[in-house]
Each structure stands twice: as C-alpha cells, then as structure tokens.
Amino acid sequence: MGSSFRNRMAAVGTVLFRMLPAAFLCGCAVSCVSVSPRPGWVRTGKSDDGLYRYRLGTAERAASEADAREAAYRDASEKMRLDLPAPLSAKPGEKAEFRQTIRVPDGAYAEKCVNGWNAWVLAGFERAELESVRGGIEQGNALAGQWAELMRLKGQSRYAEAEALAARMTAGYGDPLFPPVSMEVLRQEGRRLTDLKEEVELQAVWRELESARRGGDWAGARQRLATLESRTRSGLTLPYDSGVLRTLAVKIDREERGALLSGMWERVMGLERSGDAQGALVLARQIQGEAAQADGLRFSLEELDLKTADLLAGLGRPNEARSLYEALAEKYPARRVEMDAQLAKLPPAPKAWPLKARWKGGPVALFCVVREKGAIRPFPELAGNLAGEFSKAEMLSVDLCGRMDSTQLAAFFERGETGGLSKAAEAADARVILTVLYDVGPAPPADSLNIVDTRVRFSVRRPNGAPAYEDQFKGVSGGLTPSRWAENTAGTLLDNRPDKYLIPKAPPL
C-alpha cells in the first residue's frame, strides 16, 4: 500500500485484521491488526536536547483512541517522575505535576485492538521546569529531614538547639515541594520552642533564686528575682506568676531582716553575759521594733519579750518590766505562774498602776471640784494629788477645771450637762474623763457620834462625756485642810481592795 493511503486509513480508524503479524506487532494474542509498520521512534524514542528531556509513554487496551493517547501521555509523565527524587513527605496520591510539557509533533501513534486501543506518545519535558521541580523536591526532602531532627531535639528537651534549627528552616524555607509542614506551622513551632526554651531557662533561674534564699545570699536572690520579673511574660508555663514575684520580693526583704535580727539576738546574749545590760537592752528594743517585719527568726518573740523584761528589771526600771511581764502573762497563759514570780521580785506597783493598761496610759482629763455652802469651785489639791499618782504609774493627766468657769462647772455637776465637759476633754485629746465632786455638808452637832460631813461623788466617762462608771463614798472634812481632803480622797479612790472603787471597778476604755 502507498503511504498516503495508509495515513488516510489510520485517520479514519480503518484496521485490516491479519492473524500472526498483528499479534506480534501489537503484543496481543491475535488481537490487533496494524495498517502500517509502527513509527521508528516507538522503538528508539528520541534523544534529549538542550530544551527538553523526552520520555516515551505507552498504553494498552484503552476504551478509546483518545483514552489510549491520554494514558500513554500519563505513562510518559510517570517515567519522567522516576528520574526525579522521591518526595519524602508526599501524601498518598500526591505527585509532581509538569506544566511545561509538549507532545512531540508526529509523536503519537495508536492502534485498534480487539480489546480496545493501544497507543504510544512521545512527550518532552522542559529542562528548566524539571530542575525547578527537582529543586523543590530536594528542598522539601531536606525540610523533612530537618523536621524529624527538630522533633527529636524537642523530645529530648534540647529546646535551644531545636529553636535554632527552626530559625534556620524558616529562613531557608523558599518554595519547597511536599514540605513536611507549612511555613505557618513551622513559625508556630519556632515560637513554641522559644517559649519552651524560655521556660527551661527561667525555671533554672527560679531554682537558683530558691538556692540563694536558702543560703542567705540576698543580693543573689534579688538579682535573680529581677531577671524573672524582666523576662516573665504571658504564654509561659512557670512555677510562679507576677503576683508570686511581687510577694517574693517582700518575702526576701523579710527573710533578710530576719537573718539580721537573729544575728543581733546573738549579740544581745553576748552583751548580757559580758555585763553590758544597757547595750543588750538597746539591741533588744531595736529587735522588738523590727521583728514584726521579719521572717525566719532563729528565736521566738516570747523569748525576746521575756529577755527584755528581765533586762529592764535588772536595770532598775520596774514599771517597764512590770508592763512586759503582765502583757506576757496575758498573752501566754501557760506561763502566768512564771510571770507572777517575776512580778513578785519587783518593787510594789504604784497605786494607779492597774489603770494604766485599762486607760491606755491616758491622757486622763481631771475635773475635780469642791461644793461648800452651795458654791462650786475647782479642787486643784485633789487634781494635783491624782496627777502625781497617775504620773507614778506612767500615765498622762491634765487638770481641766481651770478651763471652765463656775457657770460651766455648775452646768455639769449640778444639772448633768456634758457639753462643756466633752469639749474641754476633746481639746486635751483625753482618752478618759475622771470627775470628782467633793460635796461638803453642814457640820454634825457637837454632841453627835457621827462625824461624817462629806459625800464624794465621782464618775469615769468616755471622751464624749458618756458615763462608764459612777459611784460615791462618805468622808470627813471638819478640822482638816483641803490638802488633807485631797490626800484622803485620792487614797480612797485608788484603794485596791475588792470593795473599793477605781482599781477594782473602773472599766477599760
């Protein structure tokens, strides 16, 4: 047959069936008949050139000629892929796709077979694209290896190395094919590694801080605390937070003060042993003033207070010692017997001593008057006598009668009006008001056995004038001077016997 006739026959799909030659040429057992010999390139392919690399694709028993040709083209692409690196991170079904490919002119040939169509297609793949694809796969494979190494380092808690590797991967990410993770995932992992590295470093600083505290290295503890405060941020998992750090700053100050005061306590004991009780007392007082702001003291506050009281007693300051012993007896009931024994060694307490604690040391506003023959006047002798007794008990007092005229005195002592009284007490910043009316009556008949001619009425009042305790007792004035009146009245008011007045009965204010 002529060439033109064969071409026309192939174009219209004409196939002449021949028995054995057809079976040999198409590879099918008595299934295909070739109208002409296959092109030579089916056997030899085509050599690569400067622009393309060529691959021959084949297909058998396709349903149609078009399907056969397309399947042959895909086969050529698969063969081309075999010349490229295998993507390590490709998912099932993922493969490199070629965009810049050609089907060589006159490089397609198909045959009709009994079971369908066979085809051969010669495809050219642009070298530049192949190199780009190869580079993308190689980069993706490099990232896959680096990612596996990154995960290994992370699993070993080698976060600094993993973070550095993540940074290098991010910087060189480029345009990989089949990367193990996306750029965003890689960036997120880098940020998480930064957090993990920071957590490990800050946890180490935290342990160093705790070690410095235990060792008494307060400067080192503060230095590490400053590091934690400056580097701590949200998103980190740490054994502390900003609130804990603020509390810890106070704690370090208190612990340092506790260590300092503990050293001072040792010096107190040393000074006492050497006979310098005054020096020991000065240090003990200093410790008392600062102990409330200290932690980790190597002595008890009870021990400190008792030592201070003992030093005061030894230095001849009984009232100060008595105050401490009494306070300790109230605070530590189990040691009351011991405190009572120490109190018994001191000189007798001043008469007004029990009122000191009840009235918080004053000031006590004194309103002492005499009413004689219906007239009211100030009673400075009694005010002075009481002020002296209060002073011995280390209490402040102020005589306020001089600040009120006879009309104001009468308003209170005769009509119970407290306005002027409370104003005068407020001006003196008094904690308590003590009023005494020394009421001298007519002298008894000369032949009477009853010599009582006076009634003493007194009251303990709050600064606003409200009464807290009131009582009265009888007295004798005839033949005595006002000074003696005052002495007798003060003695009765401050008598400590149970049935008497201020000492057993006056309430705390």
C-alpha positions in Angstrom: 0.0 0.0 0.0 1.1 3.6 -0.5 2.0 6.0 2.3 -0.9 8.4 1.7 -3.3 5.5 1.7 -2.0 4.2 5.0 -2.3 7.7 6.6 -5.8 8.1 5.4 -6.8 4.7 6.6 -5.3 5.4 10.1 -7.0 8.8 10.2 -10.4 7.3 9.7 -9.7 4.3 12.0 -9.6 1.7 9.3 -7.9 -1.5 10.6 -7.1 -4.6 8.5 -7.1 -7.7 10.5 -4.2 -10.1 9.9 -3.6 -13.1 12.1 0.0 -13.6 13.2 1.7 -10.3 12.1 -0.9 -8.4 14.1 -0.4 -10.4 17.2 3.3 -9.9 17.0 3.2 -6.1 16.4 0.7 -5.1 19.0 1.7 -7.6 21.7 -1.8 -9.0 21.8 -2.5 -12.7 21.1 -4.4 -12.4 17.8 -6.0 -9.1 19.0 -4.6 -6.2 16.9 -4.1 -5.6 13.2 -1.6 -2.8 12.1 -2.4 -1.0 8.9 1.3 0.0 8.6 4.6 -0.5 10.5 4.9 1.5 13.7 7.0 4.7 13.5 10.6 4.2 14.3 10.5 6.4 17.4 8.3 3.8 19.0 11.3 1.5 19.1 14.1 4.1 19.6 12.4 7.0 21.4 14.0 10.5 21.0 17.3 11.9 22.3 17.2 14.7 24.8 18.2 18.2 23.5 19.1 21.5 25.1 15.5 22.5 26.0 13.7 19.2 26.7 14.1 15.7 28.0 11.9 13.1 26.3 10.1 10.1 27.5 8.0 7.5 25.6 4.7 6.6 27.1 2.6 3.6 26.3 -0.9 2.4 26.9 -2.8 -0.8 26.2 -6.4 -1.8 25.8 -7.9 1.6 26.4 -11.6 2.1 25.7 -11.0 4.7 23.0 -8.2 6.1 21.0 -8.3 9.3 22.9 -8.2 7.5 26.2 -5.2 5.4 25.0 -3.3 8.5 23.9 -4.0 10.3 27.3 -3.0 7.2 29.2 0.2 7.0 27.2 1.0 10.6 28.0 0.4 10.0 31.7 2.8 7.0 31.4 5.4 9.2 30.0 5.0 11.6 32.9 5.3 8.7 35.4 8.6 7.7 33.7 9.8 11.2 34.0 8.9 11.3 37.7 11.1 8.2 38.2 14.1 10.3 37.2 13.3 12.8 40.0 13.9 12.4 43.8 11.1 10.6 45.7 9.2 13.1 47.8 9.7 12.0 51.5 6.6 13.9 52.8 4.2 13.3 49.9 0.8 12.1 51.0 -0.9 9.1 49.2 -1.8 10.1 45.7 0.4 13.3 45.7 2.9 13.6 42.8 4.9 16.2 41.0 2.9 17.8 38.2 4.5 19.1 35.0 3.2 22.3 33.4 5.7 23.0 30.6 5.4 19.7 28.6 4.9 19.1 24.9 3.6 16.2 22.8 6.2 15.9 20.0 4.6 16.5 16.5 4.1 13.2 14.8 5.0 11.7 18.2 1.6 10.0 18.8 0.5 6.7 17.4 -2.5 4.4 18.2 -3.7 1.0 17.1 -7.1 -0.6 17.3 -7.1 -3.9 19.1 -9.7 -6.5 19.7 -9.8 -5.5 23.4 -9.5 -1.7 22.8 -6.8 0.7 21.8 -3.0 0.7 22.2 -1.1 4.0 22.0 2.4 5.4 22.1 3.1 9.1 22.9 6.4 10.9 22.8 6.4 13.7 25.4 9.0 16.4 26.0 9.6 17.9 29.5 11.2 21.3 29.7 14.6 21.1 31.4 14.1 24.4 33.3 10.9 23.1 34.9 12.4 19.7 35.7 15.2 21.5 37.5 12.7 23.6 39.4 10.7 20.6 40.4 13.8 18.7 41.3 15.0 21.6 43.5 11.6 21.9 45.1 11.5 18.2 46.0 15.1 18.2 47.3 14.3 21.2 49.4 11.1 19.5 50.7 13.1 16.4 51.5 15.7 18.5 53.3 13.0 20.1 55.3 11.6 16.6 56.1 14.9 15.5 57.5 15.4 18.7 59.4 11.8 18.5 60.8 12.5 14.9 62.0 15.7 16.2 63.7 13.8 19.1 65.2 11.2 16.8 66.7 14.0 14.6 68.1 15.7 17.6 69.7 12.4 18.7 71.1 11.6 15.3 72.5 15.0 15.4 74.3 14.1 18.8 75.8 17.1 20.4 73.8 15.0 23.4 73.1 17.7 25.9 72.4 19.1 23.6 69.6 15.6 23.0 68.3 14.8 26.7 68.3 18.0 27.5 66.3 17.2 24.7 63.8 13.6 26.0 63.4 15.0 29.5 62.7 17.3 28.1 60.0 14.5 26.2 58.5 12.3 29.2 58.4 15.0 31.5 56.9 15.7 28.9 54.1 12.1 27.7 53.5 11.9 29.1 49.9 9.4 27.3 47.7 9.6 23.6 48.6 7.5 20.8 47.1 5.9 18.3 49.5 7.3 20.0 52.7 6.6 18.1 56.0 4.8 21.2 57.4 3.7 24.6 56.1 5.6 27.8 56.8 2.9 28.9 59.3 3.2 25.6 61.2 7.0 25.9 61.2 6.7 29.5 62.5 4.3 28.4 65.3 6.6 25.6 66.2 9.5 28.0 66.4 7.5 30.3 68.7 6.6 27.3 70.9 10.2 26.3 71.0 11.2 29.8 72.0 8.6 29.6 74.8 9.9 26.1 75.9 13.5 27.3 75.9 12.5 30.4 77.9 10.6 28.2 80.4 13.6 26.0 80.9 15.9 28.9 81.4 13.5 30.8 83.8 12.9 27.6 85.8 16.6 27.3 86.2 16.8 30.9 87.4 13.9 30.2 89.8 15.8 27.3 91.3 18.9 29.5 91.6 16.8 32.1 93.4 15.5 29.5 95.9 19.0 28.2 96.5 20.3 31.8 97.1 17.5 32.3 99.6 18.3 29.1 101.5 22.0 30.1 101.5 21.3 33.6 102.8 22.6 35.2 99.5 20.1 38.0 99.5 21.8 40.0 96.8 21.9 37.0 94.6 18.3 36.3 95.3 17.3 39.8 94.3 19.4 39.7 91.1 17.6 36.5 90.0 14.3 38.0 91.0 14.9 41.0 88.8 15.8 38.6 85.9 12.5 36.8 86.4 10.5 40.0 86.6 12.0 41.4 83.4 11.7 38.2 81.3 8.4 36.7 82.5 5.6 37.1 80.0 2.2 35.6 79.1 2.1 32.3 77.4 4.8 30.6 79.5 4.1 27.7 81.9 6.1 28.6 85.0 6.0 27.7 88.8 5.2 31.3 89.6 3.3 34.3 88.2 3.8 38.1 88.5 1.8 38.1 91.8 4.1 35.5 93.3 7.1 37.5 92.3 5.7 40.6 94.0 5.1 38.6 97.1 8.5 37.1 96.9 10.2 40.5 96.8 8.6 41.3 100.1 9.5 37.8 101.4 13.2 38.3 100.6 13.2 41.6 102.5 11.6 40.0 105.5 13.9 37.0 105.4 17.0 39.2 105.1 15.7 41.3 108.1 15.1 38.0 110.0 18.7 36.9 109.4 20.0 40.3 110.5 17.8 40.4 113.7 18.9 36.8 114.5 22.5 38.0 114.4 21.5 40.9 116.7 19.9 38.5 119.1 23.1 36.6 119.4 24.8 39.9 120.3 22.2 40.6 122.9 23.0 37.4 124.6 26.7 38.1 124.4 26.4 41.6 125.8 24.3 40.3 128.7 27.0 37.7 129.5 29.7 40.4 129.4 27.7 42.6 131.9 26.6 45.3 129.4 22.9 45.1 130.2 22.2 48.6 128.8 23.7 47.7 125.5 21.8 44.4 125.4 18.6 46.3 126.2 19.1 48.8 123.3 19.6 45.9 120.9 16.6 44.0 122.3 14.4 47.1 121.9 15.6 47.5 118.3 14.8 43.9 117.5 11.3 44.3 119.1 10.7 47.3 116.8 11.6 45.4 113.6 10.6 41.8 114.4 7.1 42.2 113.0 8.6 42.9 109.6 10.9 39.8 109.7 10.6 36.1 108.8 12.9 33.2 109.7 13.8 34.4 113.1 16.0 32.0 115.0 14.4 32.9 118.3 10.8 33.4 119.5 9.2 36.7 120.1 8.1 35.4 123.5 11.8 34.7 124.3 12.7 38.2 123.2 10.0 39.9 125.3 10.9 38.0 128.4 14.6 38.8 128.0 13.7 42.5 127.5 11.6 42.4 130.7 14.5 40.8 132.6 16.9 43.4 131.4 14.6 46.2 132.4 14.2 44.7 135.9 17.9 44.3 136.2 18.5 48.0 135.2 16.1 49.3 137.9 13.2 50.1 135.6 10.5 48.2 137.4 7.4 49.7 135.8 8.6 49.0 132.2 9.5 45.5 133.3 6.1 45.1 135.1 4.3 46.1 131.9 6.1 43.5 129.9 5.6 40.7 132.5 1.9 41.5 132.7 1.5 41.5 128.9 3.3 38.2 128.7 1.1 36.7 131.4 -2.0 37.7 129.3 -0.5 36.6 126.0 0.9 33.2 127.2 -1.5 31.9 130.0 0.6 28.8 130.3 3.5 30.9 131.7 1.4 33.0 134.1 2.9 31.4 137.2 6.4 32.2 135.9 5.4 35.8 135.1 3.8 36.2 138.5 7.0 35.0 140.1 9.0 37.6 138.2 6.4 40.3 139.1 6.8 39.4 142.8 10.5 40.3 142.6 9.8 43.8 141.6 9.2 46.7 144.0 5.4 47.4 144.8 3.5 48.9 141.9 2.2 52.4 142.1 -1.4 52.7 143.3 -2.8 53.7 139.9 -0.8 51.1 138.0 -3.8 48.8 137.2 -5.5 51.8 135.4 -2.5 52.3 133.0 -3.5 49.3 130.8 -7.2 49.9 131.1 -6.9 53.5 130.1 -4.1 53.1 127.7 -1.8 55.4 129.6 -4.1 58.4 129.3 -4.3 61.3 129.0 -6.9 61.4 131.8 -8.9 64.6 131.9 -9.4 65.6 135.6 -12.5 67.6 136.7 -12.2 67.9 140.5 -14.4 70.4 142.3 -15.5 71.3 145.9 -19.0 72.3 146.7 -19.2 74.0 150.0 -22.1 76.1 151.3 -23.7 75.8 147.9 -20.8 77.2 145.9 -18.7 75.2 143.5 -15.0 75.9 143.0 -12.1 73.9 141.4 -10.3 71.5 143.7 -6.7 71.8 142.5 -5.3 70.0 145.5 -7.1 66.8 144.6 -6.3 67.2 140.9 -2.6 67.5 141.8 -2.7 64.5 144.1 -4.3 62.3 141.5 -2.0 63.6 138.8 1.0 62.6 141.0 -0.3 59.1 141.4 -1.0 58.8 137.7 2.5 60.0 136.9 4.0 57.3 139.1 2.0 54.8 137.1 3.4 56.4 133.9 0.0 57.9 132.9 -0.6 61.3 131.5 -3.3 63.6 133.0 -4.4 67.2 132.7 -6.5 69.3 135.1 -9.3 70.9 133.1 -11.2 72.7 135.8 -9.2 75.8 135.1 -10.5 75.8 131.5 -14.1 76.1 132.7 -15.8 78.9 134.6 -18.1 78.4 137.6 -21.2 78.5 135.4 -19.9 75.7 133.2 -18.8 73.7 136.3 -22.3 74.1 137.8 -23.9 73.1 134.5 -22.3 69.7 134.7 -22.0 69.0 138.5 -25.5 70.3 139.3 -27.5 69.8 136.1 -25.6 67.0 134.4 -24.9 68.9 131.2 -21.9 67.4 129.5 -21.3 69.7 126.5 -18.6 71.9 128.1 -17.0 68.9 129.7 -16.7 66.9 126.5 -15.4 70.0 124.5 -12.6 70.6 127.1 -11.7 66.9 127.1 -11.6 66.8 123.3 -9.3 69.8 123.1 -7.0 68.0 125.5 -7.1 64.8 123.4 -8.1 62.9 126.5 -8.9 59.1 126.4 -10.9 59.2 129.6 -12.6 61.7 131.9 -12.5 61.4 135.7 -14.9 63.8 137.6 -14.9 64.2 141.3 -17.4 66.3 143.3 -16.2 66.8 146.9 -19.5 67.8 148.5 -19.0 69.3 152.0 -22.2 69.4 154.0 -23.1 71.1 157.3 -21.0 70.1 160.3 -22.7 67.4 162.6 -23.9 68.6 166.0 -21.2 68.7 168.6 -22.8 66.0 170.7 -23.2 63.6 167.7 -21.1 60.5 167.4 -21.4 60.8 163.6 -18.5 62.8 162.3 -19.2 62.3 158.5 -20.0 65.6 156.9 -18.9 65.0 153.3 -20.1 62.9 150.3 -17.7 62.3 147.4 -19.4 61.6 144.1 -17.2 60.6 141.2 -17.6 59.2 137.6 -15.5 57.7 134.9 -16.5 58.9 131.4 -15.7 58.4 127.8 -14.3 61.4 125.8 -17.8 62.3 124.6 -19.0 62.7 128.2 -21.0 59.4 128.3 -20.7 57.7 131.8 -18.9 54.3 132.1 -18.8 54.0 135.9 -20.2 56.1 138.7 -20.1 55.7 142.5 -19.8 57.7 145.8 -18.5 57.3 149.3 -18.6 59.4 152.5 -15.8 61.4 154.1 -14.8 63.7 156.9 -13.8 67.3 156.3 -14.2 69.1 159.6 -11.0 70.2 161.1 -8.9 69.2 158.1 -7.2 71.2 155.4 -8.1 70.9 151.7 -4.7 69.2 151.2 -5.8 66.5 153.7 -9.2 66.3 152.0 -7.4 65.6 148.7 -5.0 63.0 150.2 -7.8 61.1 151.8 -10.0 61.2 148.7 -7.2 60.1 146.4 -6.3 57.2 148.8 -9.9 56.0 148.8 -10.4 56.3 145.1 -7.2 54.3 144.4 -7.6 51.7 147.2 -7.1 48.3 145.6 -9.3 46.3 148.0 -12.2 44.4 146.2 -15.0 46.5 147.7 -13.4 49.8 146.8 -13.6 51.9 143.7 -11.4 52.8 140.7 -8.8 50.0 141.0 -11.2 47.0 141.2 -14.2 48.5 139.4 -13.2 51.1 136.8 -13.7 49.7 133.3 -11.2 49.7 130.4 -11.8 52.5 127.9 
